[in-house]
Amino acid sequence: MLNLLVLTICILSGLALRLTGIVKKEHSLPLNQLIIYFFIPVLTLKYLPEIEFEPNYWWLILCPWIIYAGSFLFFKIIQQPLNIDRKTTGTLIMTAGIGSTSFVGFPIFELFYGDEGLILGIIMSLAGTFVVFNTAGIFTGFWHAQKSPGLKVVIYRMLRFVPFITFLVSIVLNLAGYRHPELVREVLTVLAEPFTVVVLITIGMQLEIRVKREELKYLLVGQLYKLILAPVLIFLVLWLSLGELDLVSKICILGAAIGSHNAMSIIAVQLGLNDKLAIQMPSLSIPFSILWLLMIGYFLL
C-alpha cells in the first residue's frame, strides 16, 4: 500500500505549498504543460509498443470503453435537465469516464489477487484505459473546448497534439513488432519515474477546498457516476454476458470503481474546460475510492 500513502502525501503537499503561499495556483501551469507534453508521451512510448494482446483479455480492453461510453451518455442525458454548460459537460465526461487504474489500481489489484491480478491490471490500464485516454478522452476535450466545433477542426488539432502523435507512433511500433532495446527501456524508465509525484503535487496545488453551491451539483453527479454507476454498469454487463465472475471480471469491476484519472483532469484544465471541477474530481474521488475499493474487493473474494 506504499503507493496509496505516497498519493496522499503528494496531494496534501501540493495543497500545503499553495495554502502557505510558497507557490501560487498559477504556478501549476508550467507543471501542467510538462506533464502533457513530456511525461505522457514518455509513458506512452515506454509501455504501448511492447504490450502483448491476448484474446482472452478482451474484457480488460473493452470495459474502459464501456465506462467511457456510459459516462458520455449519462452526462449528455442529464445535461439539459440540470442546466450543465458545454465545458462542464465535457469535463464531467472526461474525468468520470476514465479512472486512475495504474497508480491507484495496481496496489489494489495486487492486494486482493497477487501477481496475477497485478498483471491483469497492467493490461487493462495500458491496453484499455490508456487507449481511451489518448483517443476518446482527448477528442472529448477538444470537442467541448470549442463553442462551434467542426469535426475537421477537432481532428486537425488532435493531429498536432503531441500526446496523440506519440500514441499513433507507439501503435505503429507495436503492430510492427518493435521491442525496445535494453538501453532505450532504461532511459524511458528513468525519464518517466517522476510522473506520478509531479502529477499528484500539481493536483494538490490546484485543489480548491471550498466548493460553491452552484458547482456542488456537478461534483456530486460526477462522483455518482465514477464511484457508483460505473462499477454497477460493468458488473451488470459482465454478469449478463458471462453468468459468473472470473478473475478478469473482478479486475474489471474494481477498475471501474477507481477514482478519476489525474492526468485526464490536467488535460481538461489545459484545454480550457471547467478547471475547478476538473481538479476536484480526482482530488476527491481518489481518496474516497480507496475505501470503496477495499469494500468491493472483499465482497468479490
DRENVOTI-737444 format. One record per residue (C-alpha): residue number from 1; residue in three letters; chain; z, x, y. Coordinates in nm, 4 decimals. Example, Ala and Ser with C-alpha at 12.3 -4.5 7.8 and 13.67 -1.06 7.14 Angstrom:
   rolo   kemar   roke          w          u          v
      1     ALA      A     0.7800     1.2300    -0.4500
      2     SER      A     0.7140     1.3670    -0.1060
This chain:
   rolo   kemar   roke          w          u          v
      1     MET      A     0.0000     0.0000     0.0000
      2     LEU      A    -0.0340     0.3017     0.2279
      3     ASN      A    -0.3473     0.1590     0.3909
      4     LEU      A    -0.1644    -0.1574     0.4917
      5     LEU      A     0.1097     0.0468     0.6576
      6     VAL      A    -0.1500     0.2573     0.8410
      7     LEU      A    -0.3247    -0.0630     0.9539
      8     THR      A    -0.0056    -0.1984     1.1109
      9     ILE      A     0.0860     0.1316     1.2761
     10     CYS      A    -0.2607     0.1770     1.4279
     11     ILE      A    -0.2858    -0.1747     1.5751
     12     LEU      A     0.0669    -0.1538     1.7181
     13     SER      A    -0.0045     0.1958     1.8551
     14     GLY      A    -0.3152     0.0763     2.0356
     15     LEU      A    -0.1233    -0.2170     2.1803
     16     ALA      A     0.1622     0.0104     2.2895
     17     LEU      A    -0.0778     0.2511     2.4605
     18     ARG      A    -0.2144    -0.0324     2.6742
     19     LEU      A     0.1148    -0.2107     2.7445
     20     THR      A     0.2792     0.1137     2.8580
     21     GLY      A    -0.0105     0.1863     3.0935
     22     ILE      A    -0.1076     0.5112     2.9209
     23     VAL      A    -0.4551     0.3646     2.8746
     24     LYS      A    -0.6204     0.0630     3.0330
     25     LYS      A    -0.8017    -0.2108     2.8487
     26     GLU      A    -1.1396    -0.0984     2.9831
     27     HIS      A    -1.0849     0.2461     2.8279
     28     SER      A    -1.1671     0.0895     2.4933
     29     LEU      A    -1.5348     0.0518     2.5923
     30     PRO      A    -1.6317     0.4153     2.5127
     31     LEU      A    -1.4490     0.3852     2.1801
     32     ASN      A    -1.6395     0.0650     2.1021
     33     GLN      A    -1.9671     0.2472     2.1641
     34     LEU      A    -1.8538     0.5402     1.9482
     35     ILE      A    -1.7720     0.3026     1.6613
     36     ILE      A    -2.1019     0.1157     1.6812
     37     TYR      A    -2.3425     0.3990     1.7467
     38     PHE      A    -2.1781     0.6747     1.5433
     39     PHE      A    -1.9248     0.5656     1.2823
     40     ILE      A    -2.1047     0.2570     1.1481
     41     PRO      A    -2.4345     0.4473     1.0981
     42     VAL      A    -2.2467     0.7338     0.9303
     43     LEU      A    -2.0711     0.4948     0.6900
     44     THR      A    -2.4000     0.3213     0.6146
     45     LEU      A    -2.5707     0.6496     0.5334
     46     LYS      A    -2.2753     0.7646     0.3270
     47     TYR      A    -2.2490     0.4678     0.0921
     48     LEU      A    -2.5551     0.2461     0.0882
     49     PRO      A    -2.8174     0.4878    -0.0520
     50     GLU      A    -2.6028     0.5553    -0.3608
     51     ILE      A    -2.4957     0.2036    -0.4615
     52     GLU      A    -2.5947     0.1161    -0.8186
     53     PHE      A    -2.6662    -0.2554    -0.8528
     54     GLU      A    -2.5721    -0.4039    -1.1915
     55     PRO      A    -2.6976    -0.7533    -1.2912
     56     ASN      A    -2.3520    -0.8798    -1.3906
     57     TYR      A    -2.2191    -0.8058    -1.0401
     58     TRP      A    -2.4415    -1.0563    -0.8629
     59     TRP      A    -2.1492    -1.2846    -0.7694
     60     LEU      A    -1.9910    -0.9918    -0.5842
     61     ILE      A    -2.3099    -0.9640    -0.3804
     62     LEU      A    -2.3703    -1.3382    -0.3389
     63     CYS      A    -2.0214    -1.4565    -0.2379
     64     PRO      A    -2.0143    -1.2800     0.1030
     65     TRP      A    -2.3415    -1.4590     0.1826
     66     ILE      A    -2.1921    -1.7936     0.0772
     67     ILE      A    -1.8895    -1.7305     0.3004
     68     TYR      A    -2.1092    -1.6436     0.5976
     69     ALA      A    -2.3368    -1.9444     0.5410
     70     GLY      A    -2.0275    -2.1653     0.5218
     71     SER      A    -1.8998    -2.0163     0.8461
     72     PHE      A    -2.2317    -2.0854     1.0176
     73     LEU      A    -2.2410    -2.4475     0.9012
     74     PHE      A    -1.8727    -2.5157     0.9731
     75     PHE      A    -1.8794    -2.3920     1.3323
     76     LYS      A    -2.2154    -2.5471     1.4088
     77     ILE      A    -2.0816    -2.8833     1.2860
     78     ILE      A    -1.7646    -2.8680     1.4980
     79     GLN      A    -1.9312    -2.7029     1.7995
     80     GLN      A    -2.0145    -3.0265     1.9797
     81     PRO      A    -1.7057    -3.2352     1.8894
     82     LEU      A    -1.4736    -2.9535     2.0040
     83     ASN      A    -1.6937    -2.8622     2.3017
     84     ILE      A    -1.7310    -2.4988     2.1950
     85     ASP      A    -1.9699    -2.2965     2.4088
     86     ARG      A    -2.2566    -2.0900     2.2672
     87     LYS      A    -2.0950    -1.7443     2.2906
     88     THR      A    -1.7661    -1.8661     2.1435
     89     THR      A    -1.9527    -2.0287     1.8546
     90     GLY      A    -2.1302    -1.7016     1.7814
     91     THR      A    -1.8001    -1.5140     1.7940
     92     LEU      A    -1.6367    -1.7565     1.5504
     93     ILE      A    -1.9274    -1.7429     1.3062
     94     MET      A    -1.9256    -1.3619     1.3073
     95     THR      A    -1.5515    -1.2988     1.2885
     96     ALA      A    -1.4614    -1.5827     1.0495
     97     GLY      A    -1.7673    -1.5270     0.8299
     98     ILE      A    -1.7064    -1.1607     0.7447
     99     GLY      A    -1.3804    -1.0179     0.6095
    100     SER      A    -1.2394    -0.6669     0.6076
    101     THR      A    -1.2976    -0.6263     0.2335
    102     SER      A    -1.2737    -0.2489     0.2416
    103     PHE      A    -0.9670    -0.1329     0.4329
    104     VAL      A    -0.7533    -0.4393     0.3631
    105     GLY      A    -0.9138    -0.5423     0.0355
    106     PHE      A    -0.9201    -0.2161    -0.1584
    107     PRO      A    -0.5411    -0.1698    -0.1873
    108     ILE      A    -0.5005    -0.5386    -0.2780
    109     PHE      A    -0.7678    -0.5229    -0.5495
    110     GLU      A    -0.6108    -0.2075    -0.6923
    111     LEU      A    -0.2588    -0.3515    -0.6750
    112     PHE      A    -0.3461    -0.6512    -0.8939
    113     TYR      A    -0.6275    -0.5228    -1.1158
    114     GLY      A    -0.6082    -0.1437    -1.1151
    115     ASP      A    -0.9089     0.0852    -1.1082
    116     GLU      A    -1.1416    -0.1825    -1.2473
    117     GLY      A    -1.0517    -0.4207    -0.9669
    118     LEU      A    -1.0969    -0.1461    -0.7092
    119     ILE      A    -1.4453    -0.0615    -0.8399
    120     LEU      A    -1.5488    -0.4280    -0.8232
    121     GLY      A    -1.4075    -0.4497    -0.4713
    122     ILE      A    -1.6095    -0.1488    -0.3616
    123     ILE      A    -1.9279    -0.3057    -0.4980
    124     MET      A    -1.8545    -0.6342    -0.3188
    125     SER      A    -1.7795    -0.4544     0.0056
    126     LEU      A    -2.0825    -0.2261     0.0088
    127     ALA      A    -2.3484    -0.4392    -0.1611
    128     GLY      A    -2.2257    -0.7717    -0.0229
    129     THR      A    -2.0112    -0.7618     0.2903
    130     PHE      A    -2.1750    -0.4531     0.4390
    131     VAL      A    -2.5235    -0.6012     0.3954
    132     VAL      A    -2.4193    -0.9340     0.5537
    133     PHE      A    -2.2614    -0.7364     0.8379
    134     ASN      A    -2.5786    -0.5390     0.9075
    135     THR      A    -2.8184    -0.8328     0.8846
    136     ALA      A    -2.6864    -1.1864     0.9398
    137     GLY      A    -2.3838    -1.0682     1.1382
    138     ILE      A    -2.5788    -0.8580     1.3858
    139     PHE      A    -2.8555    -1.1184     1.4109
    140     THR      A    -2.5971    -1.3884     1.4924
    141     GLY      A    -2.4555    -1.1726     1.7694
    142     PHE      A    -2.7907    -1.1069     1.9326
    143     TRP      A    -2.8958    -1.4711     1.8965
    144     HIS      A    -2.5849    -1.6171     2.0597
    145     ALA      A    -2.5700    -1.3498     2.3310
    146     GLN      A    -2.8847    -1.4919     2.4915
    147     LYS      A    -2.9000    -1.8146     2.6889
    148     SER      A    -3.2555    -1.8948     2.5813
    149     PRO      A    -3.3222    -1.6796     2.2782
    150     GLY      A    -3.6592    -1.6292     2.1195
    151     LEU      A    -3.6956    -1.5082     1.7643
    152     LYS      A    -3.9295    -1.2252     1.8652
    153     VAL      A    -3.6861    -1.1057     2.1315
    154     VAL      A    -3.3926    -1.1057     1.8889
    155     ILE      A    -3.5889    -0.9179     1.6219
    156     TYR      A    -3.7118    -0.6663     1.8799
    157     ARG      A    -3.3546    -0.5969     1.9974
    158     MET      A    -3.2322    -0.5642     1.6382
    159     LEU      A    -3.5066    -0.3125     1.5553
    160     ARG      A    -3.3804    -0.0984     1.8443
    161     PHE      A    -3.0163    -0.1293     1.7371
    162     VAL      A    -2.9001     0.1981     1.5795
    163     PRO      A    -2.6760     0.0493     1.3033
    164     PHE      A    -2.9577    -0.1795     1.1901
    165     ILE      A    -3.2106     0.1045     1.1890
    166     THR      A    -2.9705     0.3107     0.9797
    167     PHE      A    -2.9276     0.0178     0.7423
    168     LEU      A    -3.3038    -0.0114     0.6886
    169     VAL      A    -3.3335     0.3640     0.6286
    170     SER      A    -3.0478     0.3533     0.3763
    171     ILE      A    -3.2091     0.0659     0.1848
    172     VAL      A    -3.5362     0.2599     0.1620
    173     LEU      A    -3.3479     0.5657     0.0345
    174     ASN      A    -3.1671     0.3531    -0.2256
    175     LEU      A    -3.4892     0.1965    -0.3528
    176     ALA      A    -3.6472     0.5425    -0.3695
    177     GLY      A    -3.3663     0.6628    -0.5970
    178     TYR      A    -3.2291     0.9117    -0.3447
    179     ARG      A    -2.8857     1.0604    -0.4035
    180     HIS      A    -2.7009     1.2773    -0.1542
    181     PRO      A    -2.6723     1.6496    -0.2256
    182     GLU      A    -2.3077     1.7507    -0.2508
    183     LEU      A    -2.3066     1.9214     0.0897
    184     VAL      A    -2.4533     1.6142     0.2623
    185     ARG      A    -2.1994     1.3886     0.0929
    186     GLU      A    -1.9122     1.6120     0.2022
    187     VAL      A    -2.0372     1.6240     0.5624
    188     LEU      A    -2.0720     1.2453     0.5786
    189     THR      A    -1.7243     1.2032     0.4296
    190     VAL      A    -1.5672     1.4238     0.6958
    191     LEU      A    -1.7590     1.2513     0.9766
    192     ALA      A    -1.6594     0.9044     0.8563
    193     GLU      A    -1.2927     0.9836     0.7970
    194     PRO      A    -1.1581     0.8881     1.1462
    195     PHE      A    -1.3389     0.5498     1.1403
    196     THR      A    -1.0514     0.3293     1.0281
    197     VAL      A    -0.7936     0.4782     1.2630
    198     VAL      A    -1.0274     0.4650     1.5644
    199     VAL      A    -1.1290     0.1036     1.4948
    200     LEU      A    -0.7733    -0.0230     1.4487
    201     ILE      A    -0.6340     0.1577     1.7535
    202     THR      A    -0.9224     0.0177     1.9574
    203     ILE      A    -0.8429    -0.3320     1.8307
    204     GLY      A    -0.4805    -0.2823     1.9347
    205     MET      A    -0.5825    -0.1573     2.2796
    206     GLN      A    -0.7792    -0.4776     2.3372
    207     LEU      A    -0.5313    -0.7192     2.1803
    208     GLU      A    -0.4104    -0.9995     2.4051
    209     ILE      A    -0.0650    -1.1256     2.3120
    210     ARG      A    -0.0928    -1.4314     2.5320
    211     VAL      A    -0.3380    -1.6993     2.4298
    212     LYS      A    -0.4473    -1.9534     2.6889
    213     ARG      A    -0.4016    -2.3128     2.5806
    214     GLU      A    -0.7727    -2.3897     2.6089
    215     GLU      A    -0.8530    -2.0882     2.3865
    216     LEU      A    -0.5879    -2.1633     2.1241
    217     LYS      A    -0.8014    -2.4254     1.9507
    218     TYR      A    -1.0803    -2.1706     1.8988
    219     LEU      A    -0.8393    -1.9224     1.7448
    220     LEU      A    -0.6866    -2.1863     1.5182
    221     VAL      A    -1.0186    -2.3166     1.3830
    222     GLY      A    -1.1303    -1.9572     1.3296
    223     GLN      A    -0.8185    -1.8771     1.1290
    224     LEU      A    -0.8513    -2.2067     0.9408
    225     TYR      A    -1.1934    -2.1161     0.8082
    226     LYS      A    -1.1264    -1.7471     0.7475
    227     LEU      A    -0.7957    -1.7795     0.5643
    228     ILE      A    -0.8117    -2.1265     0.4052
    229     LEU      A    -1.1573    -2.2801     0.3830
    230     ALA      A    -1.3469    -1.9632     0.2840
    231     PRO      A    -1.1369    -1.8873    -0.0306
    232     VAL      A    -1.1337    -2.2561    -0.1236
    233     LEU      A    -1.5130    -2.2645    -0.0917
    234     ILE      A    -1.5558    -1.9597    -0.3169
    235     PHE      A    -1.3037    -2.0935    -0.5695
    236     LEU      A    -1.4939    -2.4227    -0.5957
    237     VAL      A    -1.8347    -2.2555    -0.6212
    238     LEU      A    -1.7201    -2.0198    -0.8965
    239     TRP      A    -1.5198    -2.2839    -1.0856
    240     LEU      A    -1.8076    -2.5313    -1.0840
    241     SER      A    -2.0600    -2.2621    -1.1763
    242     LEU      A    -1.8644    -2.0753    -1.4436
    243     GLY      A    -1.5979    -2.3196    -1.5621
    244     GLU      A    -1.3441    -2.0367    -1.5716
    245     LEU      A    -1.2352    -1.7457    -1.3572
    246     ASP      A    -1.3075    -1.3968    -1.4880
    247     LEU      A    -1.2113    -1.0732    -1.3120
    248     VAL      A    -1.5243    -1.0725    -1.0942
    249     SER      A    -1.4413    -1.4276    -0.9809
    250     LYS      A    -1.0843    -1.3350    -0.8928
    251     ILE      A    -1.2033    -1.0405    -0.6831
    252     CYS      A    -1.4458    -1.2717    -0.5015
    253     ILE      A    -1.1700    -1.5249    -0.4235
    254     LEU      A    -0.9361    -1.2552    -0.2951
    255     GLY      A    -1.2196    -1.1071    -0.0899
    256     ALA      A    -1.2836    -1.4444     0.0714
    257     ALA      A    -0.9208    -1.4701     0.1901
    258     ILE      A    -0.9125    -1.1330     0.3672
    259     GLY      A    -0.8760    -1.1265     0.7466
    260     SER      A    -1.1698    -1.0809     0.9826
    261     HIS      A    -1.3789    -0.7632     0.9815
    262     ASN      A    -1.2531    -0.5471     1.2697
    263     ALA      A    -1.5872    -0.3744     1.3327
    264     MET      A    -1.7625    -0.7135     1.3492
    265     SER      A    -1.5316    -0.8142     1.6325
    266     ILE      A    -1.6236    -0.4988     1.8206
    267     ILE      A    -1.9929    -0.5821     1.7777
    268     ALA      A    -1.9226    -0.9254     1.9303
    269     VAL      A    -1.7458    -0.7641     2.2257
    270     GLN      A    -2.0249    -0.5130     2.2760
    271     LEU      A    -2.2881    -0.7894     2.2810
    272     GLY      A    -2.1006    -0.9819     2.5495
    273     LEU      A    -1.9719    -1.2775     2.3481
    274     ASN      A    -1.6161    -1.4140     2.3717
    275     ASP      A    -1.4396    -1.0779     2.3867
    276     LYS      A    -1.0793    -1.2030     2.3834
    277     LEU      A    -1.1377    -1.4271     2.0833
    278     ALA      A    -1.3335    -1.1540     1.9046
    279     ILE      A    -1.0387    -0.9147     1.9273
    280     GLN      A    -0.7723    -1.1752     1.8488
    281     MET      A    -0.9415    -1.2916     1.5286
    282     PRO      A    -0.8910    -0.9713     1.3231
    283     SER      A    -0.5693    -0.8761     1.5028
    284     LEU      A    -0.4036    -1.1977     1.3857
    285     SER      A    -0.5897    -1.2788     1.0643
    286     ILE      A    -0.5482    -0.9340     0.9057
    287     PRO      A    -0.1640    -0.9298     0.9161
    288     PHE      A    -0.1433    -1.2951     0.8104
    289     SER      A    -0.3941    -1.2420     0.5307
    290     ILE      A    -0.1872    -0.9669     0.3696
    291     LEU      A     0.0931    -1.2067     0.2738
    292     TRP      A    -0.1615    -1.4762     0.1904
    293     LEU      A    -0.3473    -1.2375    -0.0426
    294     LEU      A    -0.0280    -1.1470    -0.2242
    295     MET      A     0.0374    -1.5168    -0.2872
    296     ILE      A    -0.3175    -1.5847    -0.4074
    297     GLY      A    -0.3181    -1.2707    -0.6207
    298     TYR      A    -0.0038    -1.3715    -0.8088
    299     PHE      A    -0.1440    -1.7230    -0.8525
    300     LEU      A    -0.4632    -1.5833    -1.0098
    301     LEU      A    -0.2842    -1.3473    -1.2515
